[in-house]
């Protein structure tokens, strides 16, 4: 409570003198009505995937700060950070005098969302799910940032690339894969995981896609019973084929014995335009 009072005392006057500009009301992806500037020029992106999308829309010069863990595009890494994704520095955000903050529910803490709203800072929340969600968020962030034309063009470009992948793998054998996120405990990807959609679109099938959870814990016996043709692993991740070959139960898998492994990188976890690169890369691996 003391910190909240301090923030109001320190930064309340700053907010009162922020430059006013023409604005319009949009509905964000959580159903909130938000008054956003017609042409925001001081944008703070609180999630790396949002940063990638905003830069893809050509609004990189308008971004004054990002969150930690930004990797795409490379030029976004030069922007100052407001701190962690879940709990960024409110003092830093307010001191930047943003005219628009872009975030995500479930990744940004509700306390952060509430504080931004109390300070009267325009906050637009995106909530993409699956590949279709990437295109939807491109459109909605285009509306929020006043870049509707750029968003429409980007959507067309991304859709063509997605359609090209689907056409390439259509009618080809579907590769049955298992993705080990952890081997102790055994954790994998389920129906709700973004990467499950990427695998399916790339011409594969996750053998755990029927589990109605995002990151389900399953038994080693269940993995063996599902008999994956291959494994899918993160490049540079802690789970490696060499490590699995030393673990009880894993040696029984034909995919492990044959060392049949496909690889993805961190792009596959970004629900933003960079994920389409990961999709194209995985499709080439499944069907060279």
C-alpha positions as a Markdown table, in Angstrom:
| # | Residue | x | y | z |
|---|---|---|---|---|
| 1 | Unk | 0.0 | 0.0 | 0.0 |
| 2 | Unk | 2.9 | 2.3 | 0.8 |
| 3 | Unk | 4.4 | 1.6 | -2.6 |
| 4 | Unk | 1.2 | 2.4 | -4.3 |
| 5 | Unk | 0.9 | 5.8 | -2.5 |
| 6 | Unk | 4.5 | 6.5 | -3.4 |
| 7 | Unk | 3.9 | 5.8 | -7.1 |
| 8 | Unk | 0.9 | 8.1 | -7.1 |
| 9 | Unk | 2.9 | 10.9 | -5.5 |
| 10 | Unk | 5.9 | 10.5 | -7.8 |
| 11 | Unk | 4.3 | 9.8 | -11.1 |
| 12 | Unk | 0.7 | 11.1 | -10.8 |
| 13 | Unk | 1.8 | 14.6 | -11.9 |
| 14 | Unk | 3.7 | 13.2 | -14.8 |
| 15 | Unk | 0.7 | 11.4 | -16.1 |
| 16 | Unk | -1.4 | 14.6 | -15.7 |
| 17 | Unk | 0.9 | 16.4 | -18.1 |
| 18 | Unk | 1.2 | 13.7 | -20.8 |
| 19 | Unk | 0.5 | 15.1 | -24.2 |
| 20 | Unk | -3.0 | 14.6 | -25.4 |
| 21 | Unk | -3.7 | 13.3 | -28.9 |
| 22 | Unk | -6.7 | 12.2 | -30.9 |
| 23 | Unk | -7.9 | 8.8 | -29.9 |
| 24 | Unk | -10.5 | 6.2 | -30.7 |
| 25 | Unk | -12.0 | 3.2 | -28.9 |
| 26 | Unk | -11.2 | -0.4 | -29.8 |
| 27 | Unk | -12.1 | -3.7 | -28.2 |
| 28 | Unk | -9.0 | -5.7 | -27.3 |
| 29 | Unk | -8.8 | -9.5 | -27.5 |
| 30 | Unk | -10.1 | -10.0 | -23.9 |
| 31 | Unk | -13.3 | -7.9 | -24.7 |
| 32 | Unk | -12.1 | -4.7 | -22.9 |
| 33 | Unk | -13.0 | -1.4 | -24.5 |
| 34 | Unk | -9.8 | 0.7 | -24.7 |
| 35 | Unk | -9.3 | 4.3 | -25.8 |
| 36 | Unk | -6.1 | 4.3 | -27.9 |
| 37 | Unk | -4.3 | 7.1 | -29.7 |
| 38 | Unk | -4.9 | 7.4 | -33.4 |
| 39 | Unk | -1.1 | 7.4 | -33.9 |
| 40 | Unk | 0.7 | 6.0 | -30.8 |
| 41 | Unk | 4.4 | 6.9 | -30.8 |
| 42 | Unk | 5.5 | 5.8 | -27.4 |
| 43 | Unk | 4.6 | 2.1 | -27.2 |
| 44 | Unk | 5.7 | -0.3 | -24.5 |
| 45 | Unk | 5.5 | -4.0 | -25.3 |
| 46 | Unk | 5.2 | -6.3 | -22.2 |
| 47 | Unk | 5.6 | -9.6 | -24.0 |
| 48 | Unk | 8.2 | -10.8 | -26.5 |
| 49 | Unk | 5.7 | -12.1 | -29.1 |
| 50 | Unk | 3.9 | -8.8 | -29.1 |
| 51 | Unk | 7.2 | -7.1 | -29.7 |
| 52 | Unk | 7.8 | -9.3 | -32.7 |
| 53 | Unk | 4.4 | -8.5 | -34.1 |
| 54 | Unk | 4.7 | -4.8 | -33.6 |
| 55 | Unk | 8.0 | -4.7 | -35.4 |
| 56 | Unk | 6.6 | -6.8 | -38.2 |
| 57 | Unk | 3.9 | -4.1 | -38.6 |
| 58 | Unk | 6.6 | -1.6 | -39.2 |
| 59 | Unk | 6.1 | 0.2 | -35.8 |
| 60 | Unk | 9.5 | -0.6 | -34.3 |
| 61 | Unk | 10.5 | 3.1 | -34.2 |
| 62 | Unk | 7.5 | 3.8 | -32.0 |
| 63 | Unk | 8.5 | 1.2 | -29.4 |
| 64 | Unk | 10.2 | 2.9 | -26.4 |
| 65 | Unk | 10.6 | -0.2 | -24.3 |
| 66 | Unk | 10.1 | -4.0 | -24.3 |
| 67 | Unk | 10.1 | -6.8 | -21.7 |
| 68 | Unk | 13.0 | -9.1 | -20.8 |
| 69 | Unk | 13.6 | -12.2 | -23.0 |
| 70 | Unk | 13.0 | -10.4 | -26.3 |
| 71 | Unk | 14.8 | -12.2 | -29.2 |
| 72 | Unk | 12.9 | -11.4 | -32.3 |
| 73 | Unk | 13.5 | -9.4 | -34.3 |
| 74 | Unk | 17.2 | -8.8 | -33.5 |
| 75 | Unk | 16.8 | -5.0 | -33.6 |
| 76 | Unk | 14.2 | -5.2 | -30.8 |
| 77 | Unk | 16.9 | -6.4 | -28.4 |
| 78 | Unk | 18.4 | -2.9 | -28.6 |
| 79 | Unk | 15.4 | -1.4 | -26.9 |
| 80 | Unk | 15.5 | -0.7 | -23.1 |
| 81 | Unk | 13.7 | -3.2 | -20.9 |
| 82 | Unk | 11.0 | -2.6 | -18.3 |
| 83 | Unk | 11.8 | -5.9 | -16.6 |
| 84 | Unk | 10.2 | -9.3 | -16.4 |
| 85 | Unk | 7.2 | -10.4 | -18.3 |
| 86 | Unk | 5.1 | -11.3 | -15.3 |
| 87 | Unk | 6.0 | -8.3 | -13.2 |
| 88 | Unk | 7.6 | -5.4 | -15.0 |
| 89 | Unk | 8.8 | -2.3 | -13.3 |
| 90 | Unk | 5.8 | 0.1 | -12.9 |
| 91 | Unk | 8.2 | 3.0 | -12.1 |
| 92 | Unk | 10.1 | 2.4 | -15.4 |
| 93 | Unk | 6.9 | 2.1 | -17.4 |
| 94 | Unk | 5.4 | 5.3 | -16.0 |
| 95 | Unk | 8.6 | 7.3 | -16.4 |
| 96 | Unk | 8.7 | 6.5 | -20.1 |
| 97 | Unk | 5.4 | 8.4 | -20.6 |
| 98 | Unk | 3.9 | 5.7 | -22.9 |
| 99 | Unk | 0.8 | 6.5 | -24.9 |
| 100 | Unk | 0.1 | 2.8 | -25.4 |
| 101 | Unk | 1.0 | -0.4 | -23.5 |
| 102 | Unk | 0.6 | -3.8 | -25.1 |
| 103 | Unk | 0.3 | -6.9 | -23.0 |
| 104 | Unk | -1.2 | -10.3 | -22.6 |
| 105 | Unk | -3.5 | -11.8 | -19.9 |
| 106 | Unk | -2.0 | -14.8 | -18.1 |
| 107 | Unk | 1.5 | -13.7 | -18.9 |
| 108 | Unk | 1.4 | -10.2 | -17.3 |
| 109 | Unk | 0.2 | -10.3 | -13.7 |
| 110 | Unk | -3.3 | -9.0 | -13.0 |
| 111 | Unk | -1.8 | -6.6 | -10.5 |
| 112 | Unk | 0.2 | -5.0 | -13.3 |
| 113 | Unk | -2.8 | -4.7 | -15.5 |
| 114 | Unk | -4.8 | -3.2 | -12.7 |
| 115 | Unk | -2.1 | -0.6 | -11.9 |
| 116 | Unk | -1.8 | 0.5 | -15.5 |
| 117 | Unk | -5.5 | 1.0 | -15.7 |
| 118 | Unk | -5.5 | 3.0 | -12.5 |
| 119 | Unk | -2.8 | 5.3 | -13.9 |
| 120 | Unk | -4.9 | 5.9 | -16.9 |
| 121 | Unk | -2.4 | 4.5 | -19.4 |
| 122 | Unk | -4.0 | 2.9 | -22.5 |
| 123 | Unk | -3.5 | -0.8 | -22.1 |
| 124 | Unk | -4.4 | -3.2 | -25.0 |
| 125 | Unk | -4.3 | -6.9 | -24.3 |
| 126 | Unk | -3.8 | -9.5 | -27.0 |
| 127 | Unk | -4.5 | -13.2 | -26.5 |
| 128 | Unk | -3.5 | -15.3 | -29.5 |
| 129 | Unk | -4.2 | -19.0 | -29.7 |
| 130 | Unk | -2.8 | -21.3 | -32.4 |
| 131 | Unk | -1.7 | -20.2 | -35.9 |
| 132 | Unk | -5.1 | -18.6 | -36.6 |
| 133 | Unk | -4.5 | -16.6 | -33.5 |
| 134 | Unk | -1.3 | -15.1 | -34.9 |
| 135 | Unk | -3.2 | -13.7 | -37.9 |
| 136 | Unk | -6.0 | -12.4 | -35.6 |
| 137 | Unk | -3.6 | -10.7 | -33.3 |
| 138 | Unk | -1.8 | -9.1 | -36.3 |
| 139 | Unk | -5.1 | -7.5 | -37.3 |
| 140 | Unk | -6.0 | -6.4 | -33.8 |
| 141 | Unk | -2.6 | -4.9 | -33.0 |
| 142 | Unk | -2.8 | -3.2 | -36.4 |
| 143 | Unk | -6.0 | -1.5 | -35.2 |
| 144 | Unk | -4.5 | -0.7 | -31.8 |
| 145 | Unk | -1.4 | 0.9 | -33.3 |
| 146 | Unk | -3.1 | 2.7 | -36.2 |
| 147 | Unk | -1.5 | 0.4 | -38.8 |
| 148 | Unk | -4.5 | -1.3 | -40.3 |
| 149 | Unk | -3.2 | -1.3 | -43.8 |
| 150 | Unk | 0.2 | -2.8 | -42.8 |
| 151 | Unk | -1.7 | -5.4 | -40.8 |
| 152 | Unk | -3.9 | -6.4 | -43.7 |
| 153 | Unk | -0.8 | -6.7 | -46.0 |
| 154 | Unk | 1.1 | -8.8 | -43.3 |
| 155 | Unk | -1.9 | -11.1 | -42.8 |
| 156 | Unk | -2.1 | -11.8 | -46.5 |
| 157 | Unk | 1.7 | -12.5 | -46.6 |
| 158 | Unk | 1.6 | -14.8 | -43.6 |
| 159 | Unk | -1.5 | -16.6 | -44.8 |
| 160 | Unk | 0.2 | -17.3 | -48.2 |
| 161 | Unk | 3.1 | -18.9 | -46.4 |
| 162 | Unk | 0.9 | -21.0 | -44.2 |
| 163 | Unk | -1.1 | -22.1 | -47.2 |
| 164 | Unk | 2.1 | -23.0 | -49.0 |
| 165 | Unk | 3.2 | -25.3 | -46.2 |
| 166 | Unk | -0.2 | -27.0 | -46.1 |
| 167 | Unk | -0.2 | -27.5 | -49.8 |
| 168 | Unk | 3.4 | -29.0 | -49.6 |
| 169 | Unk | 2.5 | -31.6 | -47.0 |
| 170 | Unk | -1.0 | -32.4 | -48.2 |
| 171 | Unk | -1.3 | -36.1 | -49.0 |
| 172 | Unk | 2.1 | -37.0 | -47.6 |
| 173 | Unk | 2.6 | -39.5 | -44.7 |
| 174 | Unk | 1.9 | -37.9 | -41.3 |
| 175 | Unk | 4.9 | -38.1 | -39.0 |
| 176 | Unk | 3.9 | -39.3 | -35.5 |
| 177 | Unk | 6.0 | -37.4 | -33.0 |
| 178 | Unk | 6.4 | -37.1 | -29.2 |
| 179 | Unk | 7.9 | -34.0 | -27.6 |
| 180 | Unk | 9.6 | -34.6 | -24.3 |
| 181 | Unk | 9.6 | -31.3 | -22.4 |
| 182 | Unk | 10.9 | -33.1 | -19.3 |
| 183 | Unk | 11.8 | -36.7 | -18.5 |
| 184 | Unk | 11.6 | -36.5 | -14.7 |
| 185 | Unk | 8.7 | -36.0 | -14.3 |
| 186 | Unk | 7.5 | -36.9 | -17.8 |
| 187 | Unk | 6.0 | -33.7 | -19.2 |
| 188 | Unk | 4.9 | -33.2 | -22.8 |
| 189 | Unk | 2.6 | -31.0 | -24.9 |
| 190 | Unk | -1.1 | -31.4 | -25.1 |
| 191 | Unk | -4.1 | -30.2 | -27.1 |
| 192 | Unk | -3.8 | -26.6 | -25.8 |
| 193 | Unk | -0.2 | -26.1 | -26.6 |
| 194 | Unk | 0.7 | -23.7 | -29.4 |
| 195 | Unk | 3.4 | -26.0 | -30.7 |
| 196 | Unk | 0.8 | -28.8 | -31.2 |
| 197 | Unk | -0.9 | -26.7 | -33.9 |
| 198 | Unk | 2.5 | -26.0 | -35.5 |
| 199 | Unk | 3.2 | -29.7 | -35.7 |
| 200 | Unk | -0.1 | -30.6 | -37.2 |
| 201 | Unk | 0.2 | -27.8 | -39.8 |
| 202 | Unk | 3.7 | -28.9 | -40.7 |
| 203 | Unk | 2.6 | -32.4 | -41.6 |
| 204 | Unk | 3.1 | -34.1 | -38.3 |
| 205 | Unk | 0.9 | -35.3 | -35.5 |
| 206 | Unk | 1.7 | -35.1 | -31.8 |
| 207 | Unk | 0.8 | -38.4 | -30.2 |
| 208 | Unk | -0.4 | -36.5 | -27.1 |
| 209 | Unk | -2.6 | -34.0 | -28.8 |
| 210 | Unk | -5.7 | -35.8 | -27.4 |
| 211 | Unk | -4.8 | -34.7 | -23.9 |
| 212 | Unk | -6.9 | -31.7 | -23.0 |
| 213 | Unk | -4.1 | -29.8 | -21.2 |
| 214 | Unk | -1.3 | -27.5 | -22.4 |
| 215 | Unk | 1.6 | -29.2 | -20.6 |
| 216 | Unk | 0.3 | -32.6 | -19.3 |
| 217 | Unk | 2.2 | -34.9 | -16.9 |
| 218 | Unk | 2.0 | -38.5 | -18.2 |
| 219 | Unk | 3.5 | -41.8 | -17.3 |
| 220 | Unk | 6.5 | -43.4 | -19.1 |
| 221 | Unk | 4.2 | -46.4 | -19.8 |
| 222 | Unk | 1.8 | -44.1 | -21.7 |
| 223 | Unk | 4.7 | -42.8 | -23.8 |
| 224 | Unk | 5.7 | -46.4 | -24.6 |
| 225 | Unk | 2.2 | -47.4 | -25.4 |
| 226 | Unk | 1.7 | -44.6 | -27.9 |
| 227 | Unk | 4.9 | -45.6 | -29.8 |
| 228 | Unk | 6.0 | -42.4 | -31.5 |
| 229 | Unk | 7.8 | -42.7 | -34.8 |
| 230 | Unk | 10.1 | -39.9 | -33.8 |
| 231 | Unk | 10.9 | -37.3 | -31.1 |
| 232 | Unk | 10.7 | -33.5 | -31.4 |
| 233 | Unk | 13.2 | -31.6 | -29.3 |
| 234 | Unk | 14.2 | -28.0 | -28.7 |
| 235 | Unk | 17.6 | -27.1 | -30.1 |
| 236 | Unk | 20.0 | -26.5 | -27.2 |
| 237 | Unk | 17.4 | -27.7 | -24.7 |
| 238 | Unk | 18.2 | -29.7 | -21.6 |
| 239 | Unk | 16.4 | -32.8 | -22.9 |
| 240 | Unk | 18.7 | -34.5 | -25.4 |
| 241 | Unk | 18.7 | -37.8 | -27.2 |
| 242 | Unk | 21.9 | -38.8 | -25.4 |
| 243 | Unk | 20.3 | -38.2 | -22.0 |
| 244 | Unk | 17.2 | -40.2 | -22.9 |
| 245 | Unk | 19.3 | -43.2 | -24.0 |
| 246 | Unk | 20.5 | -43.4 | -20.4 |
| 247 | Unk | 17.1 | -43.2 | -18.8 |
| 248 | Unk | 15.0 | -46.2 | -17.7 |
| 249 | Unk | 12.1 | -46.9 | -20.1 |
| 250 | Unk | 13.2 | -44.5 | -22.8 |
| 251 | Unk | 15.6 | -47.1 | -24.4 |
| 252 | Unk | 12.5 | -49.1 | -25.2 |
| 253 | Unk | 11.2 | -46.5 | -27.6 |
| 254 | Unk | 12.1 | -47.3 | -31.3 |
| 255 | Unk | 12.5 | -43.6 | -31.9 |
| 256 | Unk | 15.2 | -43.4 | -29.2 |
| 257 | Unk | 17.0 | -46.6 | -30.4 |
| 258 | Unk | 17.0 | -45.2 | -34.0 |
| 259 | Unk | 17.9 | -41.7 | -32.7 |
| 260 | Unk | 15.1 | -40.3 | -35.0 |
| 261 | Unk | 14.8 | -36.7 | -33.8 |
| 262 | Unk | 13.5 | -33.5 | -35.3 |
| 263 | Unk | 14.4 | -30.2 | -33.9 |
| 264 | Unk | 12.7 | -26.8 | -33.4 |
| 265 | Unk | 14.0 | -23.6 | -31.8 |
| 266 | Unk | 12.5 | -20.9 | -29.6 |
| 267 | Unk | 10.6 | -19.4 | -32.5 |
| 268 | Unk | 8.0 | -22.1 | -32.2 |
| 269 | Unk | 6.9 | -20.8 | -28.8 |
| 270 | Unk | 6.2 | -17.2 | -30.1 |
| 271 | Unk | 2.6 | -16.8 | -31.2 |
| 272 | Unk | 3.7 | -14.1 | -33.7 |
| 273 | Unk | 5.0 | -13.8 | -37.3 |
| 274 | Unk | 8.4 | -15.4 | -36.4 |
| 275 | Unk | 6.5 | -18.7 | -35.6 |
| 276 | Unk | 5.8 | -19.1 | -39.3 |
| 277 | Unk | 9.5 | -19.4 | -39.9 |
| 278 | Unk | 9.5 | -22.3 | -37.4 |
| 279 | Unk | 6.5 | -23.8 | -39.2 |
| 280 | Unk | 8.3 | -23.7 | -42.5 |
| 281 | Unk | 11.5 | -25.2 | -41.0 |
| 282 | Unk | 9.7 | -28.1 | -39.3 |
| 283 | Unk | 7.7 | -28.9 | -42.5 |
| 284 | Unk | 11.0 | -29.2 | -44.4 |
| 285 | Unk | 12.3 | -31.6 | -41.8 |
| 286 | Unk | 9.2 | -33.8 | -41.8 |
| 287 | Unk | 9.1 | -33.8 | -45.6 |
| 288 | Unk | 12.5 | -32.9 | -47.1 |
